[in-house]
Amino acid sequence: MLSTIKRSLPLQLLTAAILAWFFATIMPTVANITEQTWYQLILLGKITYIGLLKMVIGLVVMLSLMQGMTNIGSTLKLKTLGVSTLIFYSLTSIIAISLGLGAVMLMPEWQPLVEPVTVADHIRLIDQESVTGSSIAAKLLAMALINPFAALVSGNLLAIVLFSLLFSVSLLRSLPQHHVVFDVIAGLNKGLNKLVQSIISLAPIAVFAIVFEFTVTGNSGLFGQLALFALLVFVLTLIHGVIILPVLAKIFTGIKFTTLFKAISAPLAMAFATSSSTATLPLSMQAAEKDLRVSQSTSSFVLPLGAVMNMDGTALFEGVAAIFLAQLFGIDLSTTGIVMIFIMAMVSSVGAPGMPSGSMSGMQLVMLAVGIPLEGIAILLIIERPLDTFRTAVNVEGDLIAALVVDKWQQSKR
């Protein structure tokens, strides 16, 4: 049993949460509990974890987006096959985020578990007052158009995103397809993702501290709210994968639902088992070419690009999770906040690592956009891994349907 827990991060997180609740519950009530030395030591785990996340978030966003964009290969592909691919990927991501945000906004609010946080307590990309659309656009532009090095220092992720996208397009236009610069970007991103995974391995300590803190301060309803959140995300992901994506495939290609699901069943099973769209890629390409009759030129471009850029399930999860955490931490989201969540969920799903729990890197971007404390990452990790299996399957389904649709569009142009 101990060896199983040692190998499994999800089990470690669950064990840490249960132990924290147990010790906080059986511990005798004492005066000024939050001032005790042992309590402060426990919270050091949370502070260390959050500090490490803040240390790498800017570089994670920059390198992930740059690798995602430069994987396109050339501006020629971007102008022809790439444009069609990006249009469809953007369409499905927008639908996924809209589904998530629409559903969660119609539901009763989750009850806050902490005192409302202030802007001064946490990083925030934009103030949360209600403003007009033109004012929102002006604020976003003013924040985005600054020096990228200053953005990295100040944690201005919106500016980092814009610079990364523009610089990536410039690299594609000025360098040959297999230039060493692209290998350097991929290598740096791989190393940084390894660092992020190492930081996430410390999450059990942070989870213990956070659950312990919630429990001793009388906010022990965390588990119940997490269960409701997980159920909502599962249902919405199921709707997107079983209804919305197949309907889009039917509209654009005329394929029958039974034919579609029979053709993609093997890649979906692999994605569900591995929680990795990258690991599923060879099987996805085989299914696209042999069972869906997608041309090799289309599948070899659309599917690898989708493995790093098309994350419908991830975008849906991040939008719902941002609203959930905002309400959990007592943050009042106005129109500006919802717009920022929509934009950042869309952007952060591009270049999210195609590996288990890879969406946690992008989730930080969404959270910082509206001032959600980063300890929310540790809270999500308690239930994120089971949800990741379904989310990855939907991501892979979206890639395969995109290959089918884009190939149909390309054939119609010939």
Sequence and secondary structure as in RCSB ss.txt:
>XXXX:A:sequence
MLSTIKRSLPLQLLTAAILAWFFATIMPTVANITEQTWYQLILLGKITYIGLLKMVIGLVVMLSLMQGMTNIGST
LKLKTLGVSTLIFYSLTSIIAISLGLGAVMLMPEWQPLVEPVTVADHIRLIDQESVTGSSIAAKLLAMALINPFA
ALVSGNLLAIVLFSLLFSVSLLRSLPQHHVVFDVIAGLNKGLNKLVQSIISLAPIAVFAIVFEFTVTGNSGLFGQ
LALFALLVFVLTLIHGVIILPVLAKIFTGIKFTTLFKAISAPLAMAFATSSSTATLPLSMQAAEKDLRVSQSTSS
FVLPLGAVMNMDGTALFEGVAAIFLAQLFGIDLSTTGIVMIFIMAMVSSVGAPGMPSGSMSGMQLVMLAVGIPLE
GIAILLIIERPLDTFRTAVNVEGDLIAALVVDKWQQSKR
>XXXX:A:secstr
 HHHHHH HHHHHHHHHHHHHHHHHHS   TTGGGSHHHHHHHHHHHHHHHHHHHHHHHHHHHHHHHHHHTT  H
HHHHTHHHHHHHHHHHHHHHHHHHHHHHHHHS     SS    GGGS  SS      HHHHHHHHHHHHSS HHH
HHHHT HHHHHHHHHHHHHHHHHHS TT HHHHHHHHHHHHHHHHHHHHHTTHHHHHHHHHHHHHHTT  THHHH
HHHHHHHHHHHHHHIIIIIHHHHHHHHH   HHHHHHHHHHHHHHHHHH  HHHHHHHHHHHHHHTS   HHHHH
HHHHHHHHH  HHHHHHHHHHHHHHHHHTT    HHHHHHHHHHHHHHTTT  SSTTTHHHHHHHHHHHTT  TT
HHHHHHHHHHHHHHHHHHHHHHHHHHHHHHHHHHHHHH 
